[in-house]
Amino acid sequence: DKDHIVQLTGQVNIQREAAADSAAMSLVTEAANVDLYNDLASSDQAFEFNHGQTVANGTGFSYDYVLRDLKMGGTPNTRIKATLVNEAKTAPAP
């Protein structure tokens, strides 16, 4: 069915392993909805996002785990607190 959504509650931890071009990522919240047919996870709850040395905290997110696209914040004027660290990428081996 097209409306198949899994509701997760109680310290939900969404993780992505590190790849050659990207650090590991984790997104922790108290509740999330996972839409298996559209590859989306979302929540209107508080969250903590970690990606390498970058850390962000806020309320509400939508994550497309195929596109690796994270939208933070829910309603307009929602504040996000973040420490962004631009990590240098190493050149590929010849």
N, CA, C and O of each residue as an XYZ file, in Angstrom:
376
protein
N       0.840     -1.185      0.000
C       0.000      0.000      0.000
C       0.883      1.245      0.000
O       1.977      1.223      0.563
N       0.426      2.325     -0.620
C       1.214      3.542     -0.805
C       1.421      4.320      0.486
O       2.354      5.119      0.574
N       0.592      4.111      1.472
C       0.665      4.882      2.704
C       1.403      4.138      3.809
O       1.221      4.456      4.984
N       2.215      3.175      3.468
C       2.914      2.373      4.473
C       4.027      3.186      5.147
O       5.073      3.443      4.552
N       3.783      3.575      6.374
C       4.738      4.357      7.145
C       4.981      3.655      8.473
O       4.039      3.279      9.170
N       6.246      3.483      8.812
C       6.621      2.866     10.080
C       6.865      3.981     11.084
O       7.625      4.910     10.809
N       6.229      3.896     12.243
C       6.412      4.894     13.297
C       7.348      4.318     14.345
O       7.057      3.289     14.956
N       8.478      4.994     14.547
C       9.477      4.582     15.531
C       9.417      5.525     16.720
O       9.297      6.736     16.539
N       9.499      4.987     17.943
C       9.486      5.830     19.135
C      10.528      5.328     20.122
O      10.873      4.146     20.136
N      11.024      6.243     20.948
C      11.966      5.893     22.001
C      13.398      5.826     21.528
O      13.857      4.766     21.101
N      14.103      6.913     21.592
C      15.511      7.031     21.214
C      15.798      6.391     19.853
O      16.486      5.374     19.761
N      15.265      6.999     18.820
C      15.471      6.564     17.445
C      16.842      7.064     16.997
O      17.163      8.239     17.173
N      17.646      6.181     16.422
C      18.983      6.537     15.961
C      19.125      6.112     14.505
O      19.214      4.922     14.202
N      19.146      7.097     13.607
C      19.321      6.837     12.182
C      20.800      7.028     11.883
O      21.359      8.081     12.190
N      21.440      6.028     11.290
C      22.876      6.102     11.046
C      23.199      5.803      9.593
O      22.509      5.035      8.923
N      24.281      6.441      9.121
C      24.847      6.132      7.817
C      26.336      5.946      8.023
O      26.993      6.804      8.612
N      26.871      4.846      7.550
C      28.294      4.571      7.711
C      29.113      5.546      6.874
O      28.622      6.119      5.902
N      30.367      5.722      7.269
C      31.285      6.561      6.507
C      31.517      5.937      5.139
O      31.503      4.715      4.988
N      31.728      6.784      4.158
C      32.065      6.340      2.805
C      33.394      6.993      2.421
O      33.920      7.813      3.174
N      33.919      6.651      1.298
C      35.204      7.205      0.866
C      35.160      8.726      0.785
O      36.169      9.388      1.028
N      33.996      9.287      0.443
C      33.881     10.735      0.268
C      33.045     11.424      1.338
O      32.732     12.606      1.199
N      32.674     10.711      2.409
C      31.788     11.308      3.404
C      31.974     10.654      4.769
O      32.136      9.438      4.872
N      31.947     11.479      5.813
C      32.061     10.979      7.185
C      30.776     10.253      7.590
O      29.742     10.397      6.939
N      30.852      9.486      8.655
C      29.663      8.825      9.201
C      28.658      9.885      9.647
O      29.038     11.007      9.982
N      27.373      9.523      9.648
C      26.314     10.439     10.027
C      25.390      9.738     11.010
O      25.100      8.551     10.858
N      24.925     10.476     12.022
C      23.885      9.952     12.901
C      22.868     11.051     13.180
O      23.203     12.233     13.246
N      21.631     10.632     13.340
C      20.525     11.530     13.605
C      19.699     10.875     14.703
O      19.114      9.813     14.490
N      19.647     11.505     15.886
C      18.987     10.919     17.051
C      17.784     11.778     17.427
O      17.878     13.005     17.478
N      16.640     11.117     17.692
C      15.414     11.796     18.074
C      14.566     10.835     18.911
O      14.897      9.654     19.014
N      13.503     11.316     19.496
C      12.626     10.468     20.306
C      11.554      9.761     19.489
O      10.995      8.761     19.939
N      11.261     10.267     18.296
C      10.243      9.640     17.455
C      10.492     10.024     16.007
O      10.918     11.143     15.719
N      10.223      9.086     15.086
C      10.377      9.363     13.657
C       9.396      8.509     12.870
O       9.018      7.416     13.293
N       8.993      9.028     11.724
C       8.179      8.288     10.769
C       9.065      7.921      9.590
O       9.767      8.776      9.051
N       9.038      6.659      9.187
C       9.835      6.204      8.053
C       8.879      5.760      6.955
O       8.093      4.828      7.128
N       8.963      6.445      5.826
C       8.140      6.136      4.659
C       8.978      5.223      3.757
O       9.839      5.699      3.018
N       8.728      3.931      3.818
C       9.539      2.947      3.114
C       9.414      3.047      1.591
O      10.360      2.720      0.874
N       8.276      3.489      1.097
C       8.068      3.573     -0.345
C       8.737      4.790     -0.962
O       9.068      4.773     -2.148
N       8.941      5.842     -0.185
C       9.543      7.073     -0.711
C      10.925      7.351     -0.141
O      11.498      8.407     -0.409
N      11.475      6.418      0.645
C      12.828      6.539      1.203
C      13.005      7.816      2.034
O      14.024      8.499      1.927
N      12.007      8.126      2.860
C      12.038      9.331      3.687
C      11.897      8.979      5.164
O      11.169      8.059      5.535
N      12.610      9.732      5.994
C      12.420      9.674      7.436
C      12.158     11.104      7.891
O      12.797     12.037      7.403
N      11.222     11.284      8.826
C      10.908     12.637      9.287
C      10.441     12.602     10.734
O      10.021     11.569     11.256
N      10.530     13.776     11.362
C      10.071     13.911     12.737
C       9.743     15.367     13.012
O      10.303     16.271     12.391
N       8.830     15.586     13.947
C       8.564     16.942     14.426
C       9.119     17.116     15.840
O       8.835     18.107     16.513
N       9.910     16.143     16.278
C      10.520     16.156     17.616
C      11.916     16.778     17.573
O      12.480     17.001     16.502
N      12.458     17.052     18.758
C      13.834     17.539     18.865
C      14.785     16.475     18.332
O      14.511     15.279     18.437
N      15.909     16.917     17.756
C      16.879     15.985     17.203
C      18.305     16.472     17.462
O      18.531     17.644     17.765
N      19.257     15.552     17.338
C      20.680     15.883     17.314
C      21.268     15.218     16.092
O      21.091     14.017     15.889
N      21.971     15.993     15.269
C      22.577     15.522     14.033
C      24.090     15.613     14.166
O      24.619     16.651     14.562
N      24.785     14.538     13.840
C      26.253     14.523     13.846
C      26.740     14.015     12.508
O      26.286     12.982     12.017
N      27.677     14.757     11.919
C      28.292     14.360     10.645
C      29.745     14.782     10.708
O      30.068     15.957     10.534
N      30.626     13.815     10.959
C      32.026     14.174     11.191
C      32.098     15.019     12.448
O      31.620     14.604     13.503
N      32.692     16.200     12.346
C      32.777     17.105     13.491
C      31.623     18.102     13.541
O      31.542     18.898     14.476
N      30.742     18.074     12.567
C      29.589     18.964     12.523
C      28.489     18.424     13.431
O      28.162     17.238     13.395
N      27.921     19.320     14.249
C      26.834     18.957     15.164
C      25.723     19.988     15.014
O      25.990     21.190     14.994
N      24.476     19.525     14.906
C      23.331     20.432     14.837
C      22.219     19.890     15.729
O      22.007     18.680     15.811
N      21.511     20.805     16.398
C      20.375     20.464     17.255
C      19.206     21.343     16.857
O      19.388     22.522     16.552
N      18.019     20.784     16.858
C      16.845     21.567     16.526
C      15.593     20.752     16.725
O      15.604     19.723     17.401
N      14.509     21.221     16.131
C      13.225     20.531     16.221
C      12.683     20.352     14.815
O      12.515     21.322     14.076
N      12.416     19.131     14.457
C      11.832     18.798     13.162
C      12.869     18.596     12.075
O      13.789     19.401     11.926
N      12.720     17.514     11.312
C      13.594     17.267     10.171
C      12.887     16.364      9.173
O      11.901     15.699      9.491
N      13.420     16.360      7.958
C      13.015     15.441      6.909
C      14.295     14.979      6.230
O      15.108     15.805      5.814
N      14.482     13.667      6.114
C      15.705     13.112      5.553
C      15.385     12.144      4.424
O      14.716     11.133      4.636
N      15.867     12.458      3.220
C      15.750     11.562      2.068
C      17.031     10.748      2.045
O      18.086     11.264      1.674
N      16.953      9.483      2.437
C      18.178      8.718      2.611
C      18.737      8.166      1.313
O      19.836      7.611      1.331
N      18.054      8.284      0.203
C      18.641      7.930     -1.087
C      19.444      9.113     -1.624
O      20.573      8.943     -2.085
N      18.866     10.298     -1.564
C      19.543     11.506     -2.051
C      20.530     12.090     -1.041
O      21.318     12.973     -1.379
N      20.488     11.591      0.214
C      21.313     12.138      1.310
C      20.991     13.614      1.540
O      21.889     14.427      1.765
N      19.726     13.944      1.483
C      19.254     15.321      1.637
C      18.543     15.465      2.972
O      17.534     14.805      3.220
N      19.074     16.338      3.839
C      18.491     16.574      5.155
C      17.974     17.998      5.239
O      18.720     18.954      5.027
N      16.692     18.134      5.549
C      16.092     19.448      5.783
C      15.821     19.548      7.267
O      15.114     18.712      7.830
N      16.379     20.564      7.906
C      16.223     20.739      9.351
C      15.245     21.854      9.648
O      15.173     22.843      8.918
N      14.490     21.688     10.729
C      13.508     22.686     11.144
C      12.130     22.283     10.677
O      11.966     21.683      9.615
N      11.162     22.614     11.468
C       9.794     22.261     11.129
C       9.031     23.474     10.676
O       9.105     23.871      9.513
N       8.299     24.064     11.593
C       7.473     25.223     11.285
C       8.356     26.442     11.038
O       9.512     26.463     11.462
N       7.822     27.464     10.354
C       8.603     28.687     10.136
C       9.104     29.263     11.469
O       8.448     29.139     12.503
N      10.255     29.881     11.416
C      10.916     30.506     12.563
C      11.456     29.489     13.565
O      11.762     29.859     14.699
N      11.582     28.223     13.180
C      12.211     27.228     14.038
C      13.707     27.465     14.010
O      14.298     27.607     12.940
N      14.316     27.508     15.175
C      15.758     27.755     15.251
C      16.529     26.448     15.283
O      16.105     25.463     15.888
N      17.679     26.468     14.611
C      18.604     25.348     14.598
C      19.915     25.852     15.185
O      20.422     26.892     14.766
N      20.466     25.126     16.149
C      21.759     25.473     16.728
C      22.777     24.512     16.135
O      22.592     23.296     16.197
N      23.860     25.049     15.556
C      24.814     24.167     14.876
C      26.243     24.653     15.021
O      26.502     25.851     15.143
N      27.154     23.714     15.006
C      28.582     23.971     14.872
C      29.002     23.249     13.601
O      29.049     22.019     13.564
N      29.308     24.019     12.552
C      29.656     23.438     11.264
C      31.168     23.408     11.109
O      31.841     24.411     11.345
N      31.698     22.267     10.714
C      33.136     22.111     10.518
C      33.350     21.664      9.080
O      32.886     20.599      8.674
N      34.060     22.492      8.313
C      34.369     22.162      6.933
C      35.617     21.292      6.920
O      36.727     21.788      7.116
N      35.439     20.011      6.692
C      36.556     19.079      6.715
C      37.198     19.007      5.345
O      36.514     18.894      4.327
N      38.526     19.074      5.331
C      39.275     18.989      4.089
C      39.149     17.589      3.506
O      39.235     16.594      4.227
N      38.946     17.522      2.209
C      38.873     16.227      1.534
C      40.257     15.886      1.018
O      40.979     16.749      0.518
N      40.613     14.642      1.141
C      41.905     14.217      0.630
C      41.780     13.903     -0.859
O      40.744     13.439     -1.334
N      42.866     14.169     -1.577
C      42.883     13.891     -3.016
C      42.897     12.383     -3.234
O      43.515     11.647     -2.465
N      42.221     11.924     -4.277
C      42.232     10.486     -4.542
C      43.633     10.019     -4.918
O      44.416     10.767     -5.504
N      43.931      8.790     -4.575
C      45.247      8.224     -4.897
C      45.380      8.071     -6.400
O      44.415      7.718     -7.078
N      46.577      8.336     -6.931
C      46.764      8.236     -8.397
C      46.678      6.810     -8.883
O      46.813      6.558    -10.081
